[in-house]
Amino acid sequence: MTLYHAPQSRSSRVLSLIEELGNPPEIKIVEVDIPRMMSGTGKRDPNNPHPEGKVPLLVHDGVEIWETAAILLYLTGLYPQCGLGVAQGDPQRGRYLSWMFWYAGVVEPVIIAHLCGLSHPGFEASLRGLPEVFARLETALAKGPWLMGDRFTTVDLLLHSPFIWAPQITPDSAAIRDWVERCKSRPAAERARARDAAAMARWAA
């Protein structure tokens, strides 16, 4: 099993999960030049097999798994002993999947639109905006320290991640700020950040 990863990118949340698992796949560092890719002038890293030249990409037994939410669900299913997923048949399985797909289908598009200064009535009517996202998080966190209640899951790992790679969007909400800090303070998250910092230092050397 191999994870293709770029340090200090959105792929870092997969690295955090790998640190949680304690049974990491091989990590291959690839380069992703986001500004140049967005302008259409960037060159993709020839060592990265991702179909769009992005990260993360997990390859397991020759099968490529892309998109962060898919990779997180795949790994938590592959390693149920990590306790970060919700198994098939558990009454909370539907809620768990809903949070994961809500992030992919709503939260990240809303955040990207906000960061790019994009606004359109049709987009906002369909996906809403940051205030609605924050309200959903606050409502869930009022019922427990984590989004699934009393235990940390992959849902928390994924949904807190935008406040790491785009901290300027963090709202003036004690519930959300404290939750993000709890997620950041997990030993696995700290190890992932240290691994990324070491990789960046090697690149700069």
N, C-alpha and C positions, 0 to 999 in steps of 0.2 A: 504494500500500500504506500502511495506517495502523495504528498500534498505539495502542490506548486503554489508558492507564497511570495508576496512582496512585503518586506518589513514596513511597519507603520502605515498600513493600508486597511481597508475594510476586511481584508483577509485575516487580519490579526485576531478577530473574534473566533475564527476557526482554530487558530493557534491556541487561544485560551481554552477551548474545549479539549484540544489534544492534551494540553497540560493537565486538565481535570481527569482525563481518562487514565493517565499514568502508563499508557501502552502506545506511545506515539508511533505513527508511520514515519517513513523517511520524509524529511523536509527538503525540498529543492527551491532555492531562492532564485526568483526570476525578476527581471526588471520591467516595470510598468511606468511609462512616462505619461501620466495623466494629462497634463496641459497640452502636450503635443498630440496625444491621441484625440482629445476633444477638438483640436483645430484641424484634424485630418492630415497632419504632417508627420505624425509619429511613426516610428518603425517598431514593429512588434518584436519581442525577444524570440529568436529562433529556437530557444530551448524551452519555450512555453507551449505545450500542446493545446491549451484552451482554444476552442473554436473562434473566439473573438480576441484572443491575445490578452485576456484579463486574468484576474485572480479573484477568488481562490478556485483551484481545480483539484479534485481528489481523483486519483486513479487507483482502482482496486481490482486486482486480477484482470487487468487490461480494459476494464470498463471505466469510462470517464463520467464523473458526477460533478456538475457545475451548479451554480447559484448557492449562495450561503445557506439559505434556509433548507434546501435539499440536502446539503452536505451535513448540516447539524442534525437533521432528522435521521439521516443514514447512519451516522456514527453513533448516536445515542441508541438507535435500534440494534446496531452491531455489538455494542458494549452495554447491555442493560444493567450490568452490575455497577455501573458508575452512578446509578440512581438519579440521573439528570433528565430522564425522559419519563413518559407516562405510557405504560404498556397497553397494547390492544386488549380490550375487555374491561379496563379500568373505567369507572364512571366519569372520570375527569379527562379521559382521552380526547373527547371532542373539544373541550375547552382549550386544552393544550395545543391541538392542531389549529384551532381558530386563531389563537394568539400568533402562532408562527406564520400563518398565511396572511393574517391582517398586517403583520410587519411588511412582508414582501409585497402585498398588493396595495397597501394604503400608506403605511408610515414612511417607508423610504421614498416613494414618489413624491409625497407631500413635502418631505424635507429637502429633496433635491430641487423641487420647484421653488421653494422658499429661498434656498441658497443662491439660485440662479436669478432671483427676482422675477419669476414668472407668475402671472395671475390671469385667470380666465374664469368667467362665471360657470361654464360647463364643467371645468375641472373641479372647481370648488363645490359645485352642487353634487358631483359624483363622489369625490374623495374627501371633501371638507378641507380643513387647514390645520395648522399647528395648535390653535386653541382647543379644537376638538380632540386632537391626539393627546394633548396634555390632560384634558378632562377625563378621558378614558383611563389613562394611567393612574391618575389620582384616585379615581373611584375604586379601581382594583386594589391599590396599595392601602386604602382605608380599611380593607378587610384582613390584612396581614402584611408581614414584612416583604413578601415576594408576590409576584403576579399570580402564582398558583396557590397562594395561601401561606402555609407555614414552612415551605421548603423551596430552596433554590433549584431552578430547573434551567434547561436550555432556553426557555422562553425569556428568562431574565437576562441571560448571557446575550441573546440576540437583541432584545428591545432596549437595553441600556446602551448598546454600542454607539448609536448616533451621538450621544452626549459625550463620548470619548473622541470620536473623529471630527465632531463639529460642536465643541463645548459652548460656543457662542449662542447656541439655540436653547441652552438650558433655561427653563422658566424659573421665575421667582416662586418656587414651590418647595417648601421644606420636605414634603413627602417624596418628591421626585429627586431632589438633591441628595437626601439621605440614602435613598434606594441606590442611586448611582454610586455613591461612596461605598455602600456595602458590597456591590458587585465588583468595583475596582479593587477593593481590599482583599479579595479572595487570593490565597497564595498562588493558585494557578494563573490568575490574571497578572499578578506581579511577576511570575516567572516568564510569562509570555512577553510582557513589556521588556524585561531584561534581555530576553533572547533577541527581540527586535532591535533593541539598542546596540547590542553587540554586533548584529549583522550590519546595521547602518555604520557603525564605527569601522568595520572591515572594509566596507565600500569606500568610505572617505579616506582610508589610509593610502 
